[in-house]
Amino acid sequence: MPDRYENPLCKRYASAQMQSIFSDDNKFSTWRKLWIALAESQKELGLDISAEQIDEMKAQQTNINYETAAKIEAETRHDVMAHIRAFGEQCPKAKPIIHLEPLPAMWAITPTSFNSVMRFCK
């Protein structure tokens, strides 16, 4: 059940809310929320990212394709890359810009892009 964190101890000791916080649904939709915030910040910095690409990502934020990610992870043995590629399959227009070189963009951080990242963190 992806909407709850599963562990034998959870059934005895963790509240439903705590299980939800640590669930796969919450974890992977948060990753996607971060990638969307990154794309929005990079667009503000002048990278060639369209509103259409960002809208496509937003439309699929909570629609996690677990089966596709599992197949890719079996090949790559890398959970983050598996979910990036799976997200890209759901968002073909946004595929080239999902997780687009975040470190160089962070080196050029401006107050505007910093504010975008801080909005995500709230």
N, C-alpha and C positions, 0 to 999 in steps of 0.2 A: 504494500500500500504506500505509494509515493507521498501521500499527504501527511504521513506520520513517520517519525524516526523509529526504526525497529531495533530493539535490543531486548534480551530477556528481562533485564532489570527495569526497563521502561514500563512494562505492564504492571509492575508492582509499585514503583516509586515516582514515576514522572507524571505530571499532569498532562492532560490533552493539549493544553496550550504550549507546554514545553516541548512535547513531541512534535507539534506543528512547526515550532520555530526551527527545530533541527531536521525537519523533513527534507527529502529530496526535492519536492516541489518548491519549497521555500529557498533552498540553496541554489538550485539551477535558475529559478526565475530572478533571484538576486544577481547571479552572474550576468544574466541577460540585461538586467536593469543597469548594471555597471557598464556593459558594452555599449548600451544606448547612450548613457551619460558621456562616455568617452567619445563616441561619434559626434554628439552634440557639441562637446567642447572643441573637438578637432575642427568641426565646421566653423565654429566661432573664430578659430585661429586661422582660417582661410584655406583649409584643405578642401579638395574637390569632393565634397559629400553633399548629396542632395537631400532636401526635405522628404522626398519620396522614399529614399533609402531608409531614413530614420523612421518614417511612418510605417514602413513595412516591418521593421524590427519591433516597433511598439505593438503592432498587431499580433505578433507571435510571441510576445514576452512570456506569457504563462502557458502557452501551448507546447509543452516540452515533448519532444519526440524521443522517448526513452529507448525504443527498439533500435532506431537508427544510431543513436549515440552508443549503445552497447556494442553494435556491430563494428563501429569505427574504433571504439576503445579496445576491442579484441585484436584489431590489426595494429593499432598504434601504441597500445599500452600507456596511454596518456589521457586522463579523464578530461582535462581542460580542452585539449585539442579536439577530442572527440565531440565535445559539446559545441565548440566553435564551428566545426565542420557540419554538425547536425543542424545547428541554427542557420548556417549558410544554405543548406538544402531547403529549408523552409522559407528563406528570404533570398531568392536568387539575385535580385537587384542589389541587395545590401551585402551579398557574400564577399565582394572584394574589400569591403571596409570594416568588416566585423573584426574587432581587436587589432585594428590597423596600427602597427608600430607604436604602442603607447609610450615607450620610454623617450624617444626623440621628441614626441609631442609634449611630454612633461618637462623636458629641459627648456622648452620655450614657453613655459607657463606665464600667463598674464593674469591680472586681477579678474578679468572677465571669465577666463576659463577656470580659474580657481573658484570663483563663485558658482560656476556650473557643477563642479565636483562637490562643493560643499552642500549644494542643494540635494544632491544624491545622498549624502551622508546623514541628512536629517531624518 
